[in-house]
Each structure stands twice: as C-alpha cells, then as structure tokens.
Amino acid sequence: MLNNLKLPALASIFMLTFAGLNSVVAGELAVISNAKTAVEGISLEELNNIYMGQSRTFSSGEQAQPCHQDKGNQARKIFFQSVLKKSENRVSSYWSRRKFTGKGNPPEVVGDDDAVTDWVSQTPGGIGYINGQNLKKGVNVLLIIPY
C-alpha cells in the first residue's frame, strides 16, 4: 500500500501525525478571571491558596470565587498536577475535613472549558482554568501554565 502513496502524501501524513502530538505535548492551561477583576496576574502560590481555601481574596483584596472543571477533564487533571500538586483523592479528603470543621467549601464544579468561561465571565471575582486554545473574549488571562 505504501508503494501507491506518493512522497507529498507521506509528508502530509507525517506532519499531521506530529502536529497532533505537538498539541498534546506543548499545550497550555489558561487561568482566567472575571473581566471586572482588578488583578492583572497571579502566582502559582496565590492560585494554590485560593483553590485550597487558604485565601479567599486576590492580591487586590477582591473576593475570589474559584471553580473547577468536571472530574475526568484533561484541564482538571493538569491543574491538580501543576498547581495543587495533589491527587484528586487527596484534595477531596482535604475538603471533606475542612467542610466537617466548618472551615469552608470546595470550589464549585461547573463543567468544561465553555462552561467555565461562561461562569467566570458572569461571576464577580470568578476564577477558573481552561485549555489555552479555547480562550474567548469577556475574561482576563491571569496566568498561562505550559504542559
């Protein structure tokens, strides 16, 4: 079968194959906030503190309302590995203890990239994370996390 393929066709298959691999390897996670939030950027430490309930405000003093993507979502897995540096089970156990002792509730789970973007854009102090390729108008980009 390869004998019937011409060189340009083989080159196209090769490029498409590696283009697909490159998008997986060289992706990026975008941390977004509500467009009215006065914060222009965020550190990984501050982001971790907000998502783990250690802080409820941005560096500007504004209230932060974090949200997560659905369980099993690739962006969520990357966020837990890159930012929280904990497994979902450890984070779930952590929030169960905090909830039981009255120290807060975990971030709301709102869905996929589109749902997170919509929720963040409509929620004062909203902050979330999405695949960097799915950025839309109406939100601020606070941080890009390559993976």
Sequence and secondary structure as in RCSB ss.txt:
>XXXX:A:sequence
MLNNLKLPALASIFMLTFAGLNSVVAGELAVISNAKTAVEGISLEELNNIYMGQSRTFSSGEQAQPCHQDKGNQA
RKIFFQSVLKKSENRVSSYWSRRKFTGKGNPPEVVGDDDAVTDWVSQTPGGIGYINGQNLKKGVNVLLIIPY
>XXXX:A:secstr
 GGGS HHHHHHHHHHHHHHHHHHHT EEEEEEETT       HHHHHHHHTTS  B TTS B EEEEE TT HH
HHHHIIIII S HHHHHHHHHHHHHTTS    EEEESHHHHHHHHHHSTTEEEEEEGGG  TTEEEEEEEE 
